[in-house]
Amino acid sequence: MIFRALRTRRTAQAGAVGVVALLAGLMPGSGVASDTRVIDADIGYTCAFGSGARQVAVNVSAEFPTSSPVGTAVRPEQVRLGLTLPHAALTELPADGTAQVSGSARLATAVTQNGTPTDVMWQQLAVEEVSAAPDEDVVIEAAGEVPTVTPRSAGDMVFTAGALDLDLVLRSGDTTAPDPVVVSLSCTVDPDQQPELGTVRVPAPIGEAPDPLATPGGPGPAVRERAAAPVDPSVAGAGDYDPPVPADCTLIYGPVETPARGAHGYMAGYSNVNKQKAAMVFKDPGHLRLQLNSATAAYMCPEGKSLTWLKSEATLDYDGKPQMPPATSTFLTFGFMPTTATLELELTEPARIDTLAEGPDPVTRRRPETTTSTQEMNLRLYDVKVNGTPLDVGPACRTVRPVKLVLTGKGSTGRNPATEGYTVKTGGALTGFADIPAFSGCGATEDLDNVFTAAVSGKGNFTKMMQGALCVDEVPLNCPEPPRPLPER
């Protein structure tokens, strides 16, 4: 899916109120409430198509608990969105008007308790593939799991629907047709609509009075204490993820775990070896296996800027090992001796991927995002030849500690085009610098550690990796075999 920031029109003051709501009422939880009822709401939206704005009726159905004790998680179940898209508005459809339509949807919701709303994003709702027929409107459905919220005090929780984003994949049935087209739609609730989805009662525990801090207009000092709590590591969930957000941003939701979606793709590139004035090239793409969007949080930053954090993880898969395919490079050791070696890079643990997505730019309406991938890898050398003669370095010629590599990609999402630069789903260039530690264990009959340390080890080795577009579970675009990128300088 394309990462987007949570939509918000609140000011920084409202963002601070969201923090109070988070602690006074809504936090991730474990136990789940019971005694349910099914809601079925029809809400009018206006969607921005390439051909212009059109009204679209959206049906939201879900199963809510009728009530929940304080401290028990509430998760809407069986969440489904149904909507009918005007055929004439989808100008991106093939000329004959037929296509297979799939994709994903994100619905921004607000959960209000004791008069204070908190944003909760229902994301990764998969659009089931349907056929678009000529001159007929396209009826689509999206479904998936959504996050839990846990009341920490008494007071009804009211769920309401907000902005809806769709990323649709239009695939022609003609095998000779061009690649599928991705259409991104942004939809807003019409002003005359009542977007309430449902209410969950949260009664006060027997024998206890309602919490005055959860009541609108409660004591100011107590509110400030609660506003400071999200950054306190003693608060459950606050210090588990350590999102890399600016220090002057205020947490308004999360961090909270979300249902991750599997994906896979490929990566190739190169890393400079400064001492050799040359580069190690990874021509054979490494196979990436990812878990996308396993946690999220939302922040309000100065000047009303909103920021959404998304956490993903990735590992490598080469013959069942978490490593890149071996790469062979030739250098002129000490400037005159041709030396060839095969390099093995193996992850010590899954790479952590942090994406920070901003709100839409007021002029371009594009949503900038920055992705940082952090990994540590064991580096081993073998099959070494000096001037064509094999040099036995043994099976354990490796760096004394893992190489830490931090790669960054920048891009944006929006319309025309749907993506620019790097995004996790669509791929692109990731760049950074690697520090190569000293070597140890080199040499079967003599100690060669100092030789390789002097020839290879050093700081600030520029690295550029090209990631291809991903095949995401339940999304047919780029599946089953995603594209394999080539290294780029």
Secondary structure, DSSP 4 states (H G I P E B T S, - for coil): ----PPP----HHHHHHHHHHHHHTEE--SSB---EEEEEEEEEEEEEETTEEEEEEEEEEEEEESB--TT-BB--EEEEEEEEE-GGG-TTS-TTS-EEEEEEEEEEEEEEETTEEEEEEEEEEEEEEEEEPTTSPEEEEEE-----BEESSSS-EEEEEEEEEEEEEEE-S-TTS-S-EEEEEEEEE-TT---EEEEEB-PPPTT-PPPGGGSTT--HHHHHHHHHGGG-TTSTTTSSS-----TT-EEEEEEEE---EEEEEEEEEEEEEGGGTEEEEEEEEEEEEEEEEEEEEEEEEGGGEEEEEEEEEEEE-BTTBSBPPPEEEEEEETTTEEEEEEEEEEESSPEEEEEEEEPPPTTT--EEEEEEEEEEEEEEEEEEEETTEEE---TT-EESSPEEEEEEEEEEE-SSSSEEE-BTTTBEEEEEEEEE--EES--SSS--HHHHHHHH-EEEEEEEEEEPPPEETT--TT-SS--------
